[in-house]
Amino acid sequence: MLRKFIALFISLSLCLTTVACGSTTTSSTSQPNVSTNTAPPSAKLTDGKYPVQQATYNDVDGEYSLMLLDTPPGSPPVFRTTDLQMARLTDEEIENGAQTYLEVNGSQKVMHLTEDFKIEYVHNVTEVQTNPQTGQQETVIVRRESNFWAPFAGALAGQAIGSLLFTPQYYVPPVYQPGSVMTGYGGYGSSYNTAVEQYQSRYNSPPPAVTNRQTLRTTGSLRTSPSSTTTRQTSTTTTKSTGSGYGSSNLQQSGDSNSTKKQPSFGSGSPSRSKSGFGSSRRRR
């Protein structure tokens, strides 16, 4: 009787051990492969020309986000960079039906724009607040607004800027303003620093992107107020390219403009005739 009890006890023990091992094996093999698809797509673009469907400029850091078409496999459709030059399409390109495109040539990135192409401008309104946890004053974003910026709108014949209009340059947007489309520029130059210096000379302060890069990250991270909201302005003003020639050597800066209003077309602009010249945004200090 004792022998039968011992044999039964051993059998039950072996069964329980087998079940436990099976459960452990099943549990370990069912774990997901966390390394699958974790590598981000390459942000590098091969040399070439890519049509630009939409473009956004954010003055939190001066970054451009370009939604591209016909990108090669492995490259994301949205290309982001803070190192972007711009130039207007030549008359020959316009006559041949060319639209706004990004040209990549090694480390140089140039966006060639039609005259009425509009870039969405995201403006970050900042405020100095006291951090309740540290008691220190910090600059935070309290509100975001959005408008549109057309760098080359109104560049008509007679406002001679010569070949400089078609030469890649760095451009800094004019002072942000809500309402009608912002046109022209706040500063330009063959280098970004030159464009910034020109802006600062005009407005007696650096561009928002330069200031925000310095103040918003003094604590090592971007700080946003909990009450931060976004306000999107509607694009209401567009201009039509005339395809006319150009003749002088000085770019015209932003000033007042009067133009007709039309329903917007984000990123590309829909044509209507403008009465003002290139760089015709109203300034606001």
Kinemage of the C-alpha trace (Angstrom):
@kinemage 1
@onewidth
@group {chain A} dominant
@subgroup {mainchain}
@vectorlist {calphas} color= white
{ca met a 1} P 0.000 0.000 0.000
{ca leu a 2} L 2.813 2.359 0.865
{ca arg a 3} L 4.580 1.565 -2.392
{ca lys a 4} L 1.449 2.389 -4.393
{ca phe a 5} L 1.092 5.717 -2.565
{ca ile a 6} L 4.727 6.656 -3.259
{ca ala a 7} L 4.397 5.748 -6.942
{ca leu a 8} L 1.218 7.807 -7.228
{ca phe a 9} L 2.893 10.770 -5.496
{ca ile a 10} L 5.879 10.615 -7.872
{ca ser a 11} L 3.581 10.439 -10.901
{ca leu a 12} L 1.599 13.484 -9.761
{ca ser a 13} L 4.837 15.422 -9.139
{ca leu a 14} L 6.118 14.637 -12.635
{ca cys a 15} L 2.835 15.771 -14.186
{ca leu a 16} L 2.869 19.090 -12.317
{ca thr a 17} L 6.506 19.706 -13.307
{ca thr a 18} L 5.729 19.031 -16.982
{ca val a 19} L 2.754 21.432 -16.971
{ca ala a 20} L 4.811 24.158 -15.271
{ca cys a 21} L 7.614 23.827 -17.809
{ca gly a 22} L 5.170 23.989 -20.681
{ca ser a 23} L 3.593 27.145 -19.300
{ca thr a 24} L 6.984 28.794 -18.883
{ca thr a 25} L 7.985 27.927 -22.430
{ca thr a 26} L 4.743 29.276 -23.858
{ca ser a 27} L 5.073 32.498 -21.895
{ca ser a 28} L 8.625 33.161 -23.030
{ca thr a 29} L 7.942 32.525 -26.704
{ca ser a 30} L 4.863 34.739 -26.790
{ca gln a 31} L 6.801 37.924 -25.944
{ca pro a 32} L 6.652 40.471 -28.799
{ca asn a 33} L 9.776 41.285 -30.775
{ca val a 34} L 10.338 44.861 -29.582
{ca ser a 35} L 13.103 45.457 -32.099
{ca thr a 36} L 10.802 45.038 -35.101
{ca asn a 37} L 10.199 48.249 -37.097
{ca thr a 38} L 11.826 50.489 -34.506
{ca ala a 39} L 14.384 52.038 -36.848
{ca pro a 40} L 13.158 55.456 -38.063
{ca pro a 41} L 13.098 56.085 -41.818
{ca ser a 42} L 16.114 57.874 -43.205
{ca ala a 43} L 15.661 61.646 -43.462
{ca lys a 44} L 18.357 61.949 -46.112
{ca leu a 45} L 17.244 62.844 -49.608
{ca thr a 46} L 19.222 61.928 -52.653
{ca asp a 47} L 20.184 64.746 -54.996
{ca gly a 48} L 17.351 65.822 -57.246
{ca lys a 49} L 14.233 67.946 -57.531
{ca tyr a 50} L 11.070 67.200 -55.552
{ca pro a 51} L 7.706 68.941 -56.023
{ca val a 52} L 6.579 70.747 -52.858
{ca gln a 53} L 2.917 70.216 -52.001
{ca gln a 54} L 2.876 72.187 -48.728
{ca ala a 55} L 5.357 74.143 -46.637
{ca thr a 56} L 5.332 75.308 -43.016
{ca tyr a 57} L 7.672 77.622 -41.111
{ca asn a 58} L 7.758 77.501 -37.300
{ca asp a 59} L 9.367 80.431 -35.491
{ca val a 60} L 9.947 78.354 -32.348
{ca asp a 61} L 13.252 77.331 -33.942
{ca gly a 62} L 13.140 78.454 -37.582
{ca glu a 63} L 12.387 74.988 -38.920
{ca tyr a 64} L 10.782 74.432 -42.322
{ca ser a 65} L 8.568 71.383 -42.870
{ca leu a 66} L 8.103 70.548 -46.544
{ca met a 67} L 5.607 67.979 -47.770
{ca leu a 68} L 7.234 66.519 -50.859
{ca leu a 69} L 6.079 64.389 -53.748
{ca asp a 70} L 8.040 61.674 -55.548
{ca thr a 71} L 10.467 61.010 -52.694
{ca pro a 72} L 12.598 57.857 -53.102
{ca pro a 73} L 11.778 54.678 -51.150
{ca gly a 74} L 12.914 54.906 -47.553
{ca ser a 75} L 12.655 58.697 -47.424
{ca pro a 76} L 9.749 60.295 -45.517
{ca pro a 77} L 7.364 62.545 -47.478
{ca val a 78} L 7.888 65.375 -44.963
{ca phe a 79} L 11.353 66.910 -45.049
{ca arg a 80} L 12.388 69.115 -42.110
{ca thr a 81} L 15.326 71.498 -42.043
{ca thr a 82} L 16.462 74.802 -40.554
{ca asp a 83} L 18.995 75.259 -43.356
{ca leu a 84} L 16.915 76.264 -46.369
{ca gln a 85} L 17.576 78.767 -49.113
{ca met a 86} L 14.891 80.118 -51.417
{ca ala a 87} L 14.677 81.567 -54.916
{ca arg a 88} L 11.875 82.481 -57.261
{ca leu a 89} L 11.226 80.343 -60.307
{ca thr a 90} L 12.711 81.812 -63.451
{ca asp a 91} L 10.456 83.152 -66.192
{ca glu a 92} L 11.504 80.257 -68.405
{ca glu a 93} L 10.501 77.716 -65.754
{ca ile a 94} L 7.152 79.444 -65.265
{ca glu a 95} L 6.490 79.462 -69.013
{ca asn a 96} L 7.196 75.731 -69.057
{ca gly a 97} L 4.625 75.165 -66.311
{ca ala a 98} L 7.017 74.523 -63.430
{ca gln a 99} L 5.621 74.559 -59.895
{ca thr a 100} L 7.329 75.051 -56.536
{ca tyr a 101} L 9.996 72.413 -55.924
{ca leu a 102} L 12.858 71.562 -53.558
{ca glu a 103} L 16.269 71.098 -55.131
{ca val a 104} L 18.779 69.014 -53.200
{ca asn a 105} L 22.414 69.205 -54.223
{ca gly a 106} L 24.646 67.675 -51.585
{ca ser a 107} L 24.278 69.698 -48.399
{ca gln a 108} L 22.536 72.588 -50.185
{ca lys a 109} L 18.735 72.673 -50.093
{ca val a 110} L 16.969 75.324 -52.183
{ca met a 111} L 13.222 75.783 -52.501
{ca his a 112} L 12.293 77.369 -55.836
{ca leu a 113} L 8.929 79.108 -55.457
{ca thr a 114} L 6.263 80.398 -57.744
{ca glu a 115} L 5.407 84.017 -57.013
{ca asp a 116} L 2.112 83.181 -55.320
{ca phe a 117} L 3.295 80.190 -53.272
{ca lys a 118} L 2.345 80.581 -49.611
{ca ile a 119} L 4.187 79.101 -46.651
{ca glu a 120} L 2.179 78.532 -43.479
{ca tyr a 121} L 3.760 80.575 -40.683
{ca val a 122} L 3.327 79.152 -37.165
{ca his a 123} L 3.926 81.931 -34.635
{ca asn a 124} L 4.653 81.151 -30.977
{ca val a 125} L 3.553 83.799 -28.472
{ca thr a 126} L 5.795 83.627 -25.415
{ca glu a 127} L 5.540 84.944 -21.886
{ca val a 128} L 7.799 84.970 -18.830
{ca gln a 129} L 6.210 82.953 -16.022
{ca thr a 130} L 7.343 81.722 -12.614
{ca asn a 131} L 7.781 77.980 -12.370
{ca pro a 132} L 5.784 76.961 -9.259
{ca gln a 133} L 8.084 73.969 -8.675
{ca thr a 134} L 11.405 75.804 -8.809
{ca gly a 135} L 10.354 79.408 -8.181
{ca gln a 136} L 12.455 80.478 -11.178
{ca gln a 137} L 11.216 82.628 -14.040
{ca glu a 138} L 11.044 80.863 -17.381
{ca thr a 139} L 9.923 81.833 -20.871
{ca val a 140} L 7.074 79.588 -22.012
{ca ile a 141} L 4.773 79.395 -25.025
{ca val a 142} L 1.316 80.632 -24.048
{ca arg a 143} L -0.337 80.607 -27.479
{ca arg a 144} L 0.279 79.583 -31.065
{ca glu a 145} L -1.099 81.435 -34.061
{ca ser a 146} L -0.971 80.685 -37.762
{ca asn a 147} L -0.954 82.818 -40.899
{ca phe a 148} L 0.560 82.572 -44.375
{ca trp a 149} L 3.749 84.043 -45.782
{ca ala a 150} L 4.414 84.580 -49.510
{ca pro a 151} L 8.095 85.592 -49.836
{ca phe a 152} L 7.941 86.525 -53.515
{ca ala a 153} L 4.406 87.850 -53.867
{ca gly a 154} L 4.112 91.130 -55.759
{ca ala a 155} L 7.501 90.986 -57.468
{ca leu a 156} L 6.224 92.800 -60.566
{ca ala a 157} L 8.036 94.357 -63.518
{ca gly a 158} L 9.465 97.764 -62.721
{ca gln a 159} L 10.464 96.836 -59.182
{ca ala a 160} L 13.836 95.804 -60.445
{ca ile a 161} L 15.748 93.316 -58.419
{ca gly a 162} L 17.714 91.792 -61.244
{ca ser a 163} L 19.038 88.270 -61.056
{ca leu a 164} L 19.120 88.415 -57.243
{ca leu a 165} L 15.498 87.304 -57.190
{ca phe a 166} L 16.442 84.038 -58.860
{ca thr a 167} L 19.650 83.502 -56.862
{ca pro a 168} L 19.346 81.217 -53.803
{ca gln a 169} L 19.348 83.329 -50.645
{ca tyr a 170} L 18.479 82.876 -46.988
{ca tyr a 171} L 15.286 84.721 -46.081
{ca val a 172} L 13.901 85.681 -42.669
{ca pro a 173} L 10.133 86.327 -42.583
{ca pro a 174} L 8.865 89.828 -41.763
{ca val a 175} L 7.447 90.555 -38.314
{ca tyr a 176} L 4.474 88.261 -37.752
{ca gln a 177} L 1.031 89.771 -38.179
{ca pro a 178} L -2.410 88.150 -38.245
{ca gly a 179} L -4.955 88.754 -40.966
{ca ser a 180} L -3.863 89.215 -44.567
{ca val a 181} L -1.074 87.178 -46.102
{ca met a 182} L 2.409 88.361 -45.127
{ca thr a 183} L 4.581 89.138 -48.150
{ca gly a 184} L 8.218 90.007 -48.635
{ca tyr a 185} L 10.861 89.454 -45.979
{ca gly a 186} L 12.421 90.851 -42.846
{ca gly a 187} L 15.972 90.125 -43.925
{ca tyr a 188} L 17.905 88.230 -46.590
{ca gly a 189} L 21.473 87.373 -47.458
{ca ser a 190} L 23.898 84.821 -48.818
{ca ser a 191} L 24.180 83.406 -45.279
{ca tyr a 192} L 21.621 82.948 -42.526
{ca asn a 193} L 23.593 85.206 -40.197
{ca thr a 194} L 23.514 87.992 -42.788
{ca ala a 195} L 19.733 87.691 -43.063
{ca val a 196} L 19.430 87.801 -39.261
{ca glu a 197} L 21.668 90.857 -39.019
{ca gln a 198} L 19.579 92.666 -41.623
{ca tyr a 199} L 16.391 91.810 -39.746
{ca gln a 200} L 17.844 93.007 -36.455
{ca ser a 201} L 19.006 96.246 -38.063
{ca arg a 202} L 15.487 96.943 -39.316
{ca tyr a 203} L 13.497 95.975 -36.245
{ca asn a 204} L 16.054 96.525 -33.463
{ca ser a 205} L 15.563 92.969 -32.242
{ca pro a 206} L 16.517 89.494 -33.487
{ca pro a 207} L 13.978 87.299 -35.324
{ca pro a 208} L 11.633 85.267 -33.080
{ca ala a 209} L 13.321 82.011 -34.114
{ca val a 210} L 16.682 83.247 -32.825
{ca thr a 211} L 15.210 84.541 -29.557
{ca asn a 212} L 13.152 81.398 -28.972
{ca arg a 213} L 16.112 79.096 -29.523
{ca gln a 214} L 17.931 80.954 -26.764
{ca thr a 215} L 15.172 81.503 -24.208
{ca leu a 216} L 12.840 78.519 -24.541
{ca arg a 217} L 15.600 75.979 -24.027
{ca thr a 218} L 17.571 77.581 -21.214
{ca thr a 219} L 16.426 74.750 -18.921
{ca gly a 220} L 17.208 72.054 -21.459
{ca ser a 221} L 13.699 71.457 -22.768
{ca leu a 222} L 10.942 73.265 -24.616
{ca arg a 223} L 8.392 74.626 -22.162
{ca thr a 224} L 4.763 75.220 -23.058
{ca ser a 225} L 2.152 76.757 -20.806
{ca pro a 226} L -0.713 74.354 -19.922
{ca ser a 227} L -3.150 76.931 -21.296
{ca ser a 228} L -1.401 77.134 -24.660
{ca thr a 229} L -3.796 77.207 -27.604
{ca thr a 230} L -3.473 77.393 -31.350
{ca thr a 231} L -5.191 80.002 -33.478
{ca arg a 232} L -5.153 79.460 -37.240
{ca gln a 233} L -5.500 82.469 -39.518
{ca thr a 234} L -7.086 82.011 -42.930
{ca ser a 235} L -5.117 82.895 -46.027
{ca thr a 236} L -7.093 85.595 -47.839
{ca thr a 237} L -4.639 87.281 -50.176
{ca thr a 238} L -2.845 85.854 -53.193
{ca thr a 239} L -0.988 87.296 -56.107
{ca lys a 240} L -0.534 86.368 -59.721
{ca ser a 241} L 2.761 85.933 -61.465
{ca thr a 242} L 3.193 88.168 -64.492
{ca gly a 243} L 6.213 86.465 -66.027
{ca ser a 244} L 7.695 89.889 -66.669
{ca gly a 245} L 11.366 90.784 -66.678
{ca tyr a 246} L 13.322 92.430 -63.889
{ca gly a 247} L 15.971 95.018 -63.906
{ca ser a 248} L 17.657 96.499 -60.760
{ca ser a 249} L 19.902 95.229 -58.004
{ca asn a 250} L 18.096 95.927 -54.725
{ca leu a 251} L 15.455 93.750 -53.117
{ca gln a 252} L 12.459 95.674 -51.804
{ca gln a 253} L 11.571 95.048 -48.168
{ca ser a 254} L 8.185 94.700 -46.553
{ca gly a 255} L 5.751 97.595 -46.657
{ca asp a 256} L 1.983 98.192 -46.923
{ca ser a 257} L -0.046 96.434 -49.579
{ca asn a 258} L -3.540 96.560 -51.022
{ca ser a 259} L -4.750 93.439 -52.723
{ca thr a 260} L -7.955 91.632 -53.546
{ca lys a 261} L -9.214 88.824 -51.320
{ca lys a 262} L -9.748 85.300 -52.527
{ca gln a 263} L -10.332 81.870 -50.996
{ca pro a 264} L -6.938 80.414 -50.023
{ca ser a 265} L -5.126 77.448 -51.467
{ca phe a 266} L -2.677 76.222 -48.845
{ca gly a 267} L 0.862 75.678 -49.973
{ca ser a 268} L 0.483 76.727 -53.577
{ca gly a 269} L -1.639 79.850 -53.776
{ca ser a 270} L -4.488 80.571 -56.147
{ca pro a 271} L -4.067 83.493 -58.536
{ca ser a 272} L -5.520 86.963 -58.093
{ca arg a 273} L -3.956 90.256 -59.100
{ca ser a 274} L -2.023 92.308 -56.602
{ca lys a 275} L -1.529 96.058 -56.694
{ca ser a 276} L 1.508 96.063 -54.451
{ca gly a 277} L 5.168 95.248 -54.914
{ca phe a 278} L 7.497 92.601 -53.601
{ca gly a 279} L 7.928 92.637 -49.856
{ca ser a 280} L 4.633 94.323 -49.160
{ca ser a 281} L 3.810 93.089 -45.675
{ca arg a 282} L 2.841 95.580 -43.009
{ca arg a 283} L 5.345 95.798 -40.213
{ca arg a 284} L 4.473 95.630 -36.560
{ca arg a 285} L 7.022 96.035 -33.802
